[in-house]
């Protein structure tokens, strides 16, 4: 099965672990990824500045994907998923707006039709690849691991845009984790925001969002936090130390992408999954999972 | 008497202090209403579900219901100059949970856009994203990074395919979009 893939800004410029793990696991699950040329930012980062320009960027990327002639488009980033699903929604509701956008797209010989279906990593793996194929691909069962999942706001809300899962009671990522043999723990802070979008204007508040959630997950005795959004990873993993300093909490919690976790269970080397790029203490998780020996020589 | 008592309720200093000295601006109110589609703020009956679930309320005293109410009354200038609209983390819970389909977060985006248009208080770093997109097509170029063992790596070292920015035609077209949307 062929999918066009749109990586967005953060994944191909800094969150290499997500790109590497998606590239490593998808072909082994029977999904061929087709690259898009000449794409740009999805528009989400400039929604606060100019909503119309943001919509134009989203429509432009969709138009490029449609030109490939494929039916489906994978968006591994939550922000891109929201931006493109909002654009699809607005343009399907308003013919005048669609015409206005298409007039502008003509400059680059593009036309937005609205024909392509969009997927995020989580619903693609859950709804298309499905349980059986994932269970079959697992070589090392992650038995005994207690994991907390974090969906990220922008693939869950609003429910009017057909999000990836139920807006208030999502289950898909929990199930994806359980199919690998691990346990997904229930915890009341599951829907709490990572704070990333406040980083530009209120960095201390943003890091407090991050620190409070990490502290909660740690207190619920999770072995790791599993994410599926590059912005959330930028906070929970990359800024884990500063979030601890901001909230006055001692935090040491492995944080990784679901595709990295899946790759580990499929027997793919942690290097190919980009796990050596995660800042959080991933080795602790690998030891608990029995994937490396208890005392690594150079840690 | 009653009016005096209401005015004395100390909620959201930054906004209410200004509103007591000014009149609603109905032209700006219409401008904002035109930007937010079907999610009209005047449908709000102040149930405060949005504010009770707002993570920025705990941290930064953002009260979405108050923003909805002030916008509905036409106190737009006060909202865009107060800086309060930049405290939203865009978690979208308010939009999801509003029983009246008001979508406070969309209103906040519309107010931020207007703040930019009117050159009111805008955090500089937000504008930086736009200039980066104009320059590179994305918010940043691929960055060098390090592994946990402090080895310096980049896309090439990680065996990732070459990263391409959009071509010059994109920049020209996008520039035109920005110009048109200011009209």
Interface residues (C-beta under 8 A of the other chain):
Chain A: X9 X10 X12 X13 X14 X16 X19 X20 X23 X35 X37 X38 X39 X40 X41 X45 X46 X47 X48 X49 X50 X51 X52 X53 X56 X57 X60 X90 X104 X105 X107 X108 X153 X154 X156 X157 X158 X159 X167 X168 X191 X192 X193 X195 X196 X197 X198 X200 X201 X202 X205 X206 X208 X209 X274 X276 X277 X278 X279 X282 X298
Chain B: X35 X37 X55 X56 X59 X60 X86 X87 X88 X89 X90 X91 X92 X93 X95 X96 X103 X109 X110 X112 X113 X116 X122 X123 X125 X126 X127 X129 X130 X133 X137 X138 X139 X140 X141 X142 X143 X145 X147 X148 X149 X153 X155 X158 X160 X161 X163 X164 X166 X167 X169 X170 X172 X173 X174 X176 X177 X178 X180 X181
